[in-house]
Amino acid sequence: MYVRLNLATKPLVSHRRFLVGSALLGILGSVLFLYLGWHFYTLRKADEDYRARLGKIQKEMDRLQEQRGELERFFAKEENRNLQERAKFIGNVIEARSFNWTKMFMDLEHTLPPGVHVLKIEPTLENGSAAVKFSVGGSSEEAKIKLLKAFEDSRSFSHIELTSSGLPKQNAPGNTDVFIVEFSAIYTGI
């Protein structure tokens, strides 16, 4: 059996723990360095892609702003402004003609109760429906109640707003109206 004895004047010092610890710490540091380097690289690449996309978008916005400016200058010219006004007028005429006025007056005829007649009507087109102001006269208070009830129950007229209600002027000869009601409604054409 052999026994190891150190008979030297200096004892043998083992640096194995230090070397193993240093190696492990170096490997861990290298792995961490590689991970952080890769992470930094991907972030840098993503930032570069983002800046490239942002630059393209900015160029496109600048181009569109330039086009908008050119169009505004084009439409600001006198001859083009007049053309726009004529186009709006023609559009309004086409919209007015496409509205079925006959159907509105037929629905009005079915909605008005007996003993009531229209004195004045002012229709105007607004967004595909007609806003109508009525001035209606009638022969009795019962007819007045029936009129308001008929318009409230009507499927063709909505948003009824009573403007005024009162007695007619007596200076008109042959006037047999007991009341005059002014109201507005929106004709939906259902």
Helices and strands as residue ranges (DSSP letters): H 16-76, H 78-98, H 101-111, E 116-126, E 129-138, H 141-153, E 157-166, E 179-187
